Amino acid sequence: MHFRELTKGAWCRISDGVERNLGCLGTNMNNYSTPQGHSSPGDRPHRVPVQEETLRSDKIQVERKTFVMVLKENARGRFLRITEDVSGRRDSIIVPATGFDDFKRVVDEMIKAAKEMPAPVKTPVEANPLLG
């Protein structure tokens, strides 16, 4: 959420992180309470952008999804940002470098389990809903 006080009143932009507005609240935000307990836009701390350096990036296409993996570094350390893009809708997760080994171990275990489990057998109706 982005709060802003203007001469004509306050406004709130609710965004999903890809610069799309999801909604707007009324013009008087003075009594609005956020989950963090702030009561007005002036109480919210200003965030300073963090300088990030891209160390490496790669992209893969899986069916209708595009996954972008970017290894980055900032003052707090290295991290991997994995972004899923489906028809312009983006969701990201960030894995700190301190969790890479655990993250890889769990992904490897999931891949192994998926390969070992038999694929479910679909009935003709499940395979083609137009038959039902």
C-alpha positions as CSV (number, residue, x, y, z in Angstrom):
1,M,0.0,0.0,0.0
2,H,1.2,3.5,-0.8
3,F,-0.2,6.4,1.3
4,R,0.1,10.0,0.2
5,E,-1.2,13.2,1.6
6,L,-2.2,15.8,-1.0
7,T,-3.7,19.3,-0.7
8,K,-7.0,17.8,-1.8
9,G,-6.8,15.0,0.7
10,A,-5.1,11.7,1.3
11,W,-5.2,8.7,-1.0
12,C,-4.1,5.1,-0.8
13,R,-2.9,2.9,-3.7
14,I,-3.0,-0.8,-3.2
15,S,-0.7,-2.5,-5.6
16,D,0.4,-6.2,-6.1
17,G,4.1,-5.2,-6.7
18,V,3.9,-5.0,-10.5
19,E,2.6,-1.4,-10.5
20,R,-1.0,-2.3,-11.1
21,N,-3.5,-0.5,-8.9
22,L,-5.8,-3.0,-7.1
23,G,-8.0,-0.5,-5.3
24,C,-8.3,2.8,-3.7
25,L,-9.7,3.9,-0.3
26,G,-11.5,7.1,0.6
27,T,-10.1,10.6,0.7
28,N,-9.8,10.9,4.5
29,M,-7.1,8.5,5.7
30,N,-6.5,10.2,9.1
31,N,-8.2,7.4,11.0
32,Y,-7.0,4.5,8.9
33,S,-5.2,1.8,10.8
34,T,-2.7,-0.4,9.0
35,P,-1.8,-3.9,10.1
36,Q,1.4,-2.5,11.5
37,G,-0.6,-0.2,13.8
38,H,0.2,3.1,12.1
39,S,-2.7,5.5,12.3
40,S,-1.9,8.0,9.6
41,P,0.3,8.3,6.5
42,G,2.7,10.6,8.3
43,D,3.5,7.8,10.8
44,R,4.9,5.4,8.2
45,P,8.7,5.3,8.0
46,H,10.1,6.3,4.6
47,R,12.0,3.4,2.9
48,V,15.3,4.2,1.3
49,P,15.9,2.2,-1.9
50,V,18.6,-0.5,-1.4
51,Q,21.3,-0.6,-3.9
52,E,21.4,-4.1,-5.5
53,E,23.9,-5.5,-7.9
54,T,22.9,-8.2,-10.3
55,L,25.5,-11.0,-10.4
56,R,23.8,-13.4,-12.7
57,S,20.4,-14.1,-14.2
58,D,18.7,-16.8,-16.2
59,K,15.2,-17.5,-17.6
60,I,13.3,-20.7,-18.2
61,Q,9.9,-21.3,-19.9
62,V,7.8,-24.0,-18.4
63,E,4.5,-24.4,-20.2
64,R,2.8,-21.0,-20.0
65,K,5.0,-19.8,-17.2
66,T,8.2,-17.9,-17.4
67,F,10.6,-18.2,-14.4
68,V,13.3,-15.5,-14.0
69,M,16.1,-16.3,-11.5
70,V,18.4,-13.5,-10.6
71,L,21.3,-13.7,-8.2
72,K,21.8,-10.4,-6.5
73,E,23.8,-8.8,-3.8
74,N,23.2,-5.8,-1.6
75,A,24.6,-4.5,1.7
76,R,22.9,-7.3,3.6
77,G,24.4,-10.1,1.5
78,R,23.6,-12.2,-1.6
79,F,20.1,-13.6,-2.4
80,L,18.2,-15.3,-5.2
81,R,15.0,-13.7,-6.5
82,I,12.8,-16.1,-8.4
83,T,10.0,-14.5,-10.3
84,E,7.1,-16.3,-11.9
85,D,5.4,-14.5,-14.8
86,V,2.1,-15.8,-16.1
87,S,0.5,-13.6,-18.7
88,G,2.0,-10.5,-17.2
89,R,1.1,-11.3,-13.6
90,R,4.3,-11.6,-11.5
91,D,5.0,-13.2,-8.2
92,S,8.4,-13.4,-6.6
93,I,10.2,-15.1,-3.7
94,I,13.6,-14.2,-2.3
95,V,15.9,-16.8,-0.9
96,P,18.8,-15.4,1.2
97,A,22.2,-17.1,0.3
98,T,22.3,-18.5,3.8
99,G,19.3,-20.7,2.8
100,F,20.6,-21.9,-0.6
101,D,21.7,-25.3,0.6
102,D,18.4,-26.0,2.4
103,F,16.4,-24.7,-0.5
104,K,18.3,-26.9,-3.0
105,R,18.0,-29.9,-0.7
106,V,14.2,-29.6,-0.4
107,V,13.7,-28.9,-4.2
108,D,15.9,-32.0,-5.0
109,E,13.8,-34.1,-2.6
110,M,10.6,-32.9,-4.3
111,I,11.9,-33.7,-7.7
112,K,13.0,-37.1,-6.6
113,A,9.6,-37.8,-5.0
114,A,7.8,-36.6,-8.2
115,K,9.9,-39.0,-10.3
116,E,9.3,-42.0,-8.0
117,M,5.6,-41.5,-7.6
118,P,3.4,-43.0,-10.4
119,A,1.5,-40.4,-12.4
120,P,-2.2,-40.4,-11.6
121,V,-4.3,-42.2,-14.3
122,K,-6.8,-39.9,-15.8
123,T,-10.2,-41.1,-16.9
124,P,-11.2,-40.0,-20.5
125,V,-13.5,-37.3,-18.9
126,E,-10.7,-35.9,-16.7
127,A,-8.3,-35.9,-19.7
128,N,-10.9,-34.1,-21.9
129,P,-13.6,-32.2,-20.0
130,L,-15.6,-31.8,-23.2
131,L,-16.5,-35.5,-23.0
132,G,-18.4,-35.1,-19.7
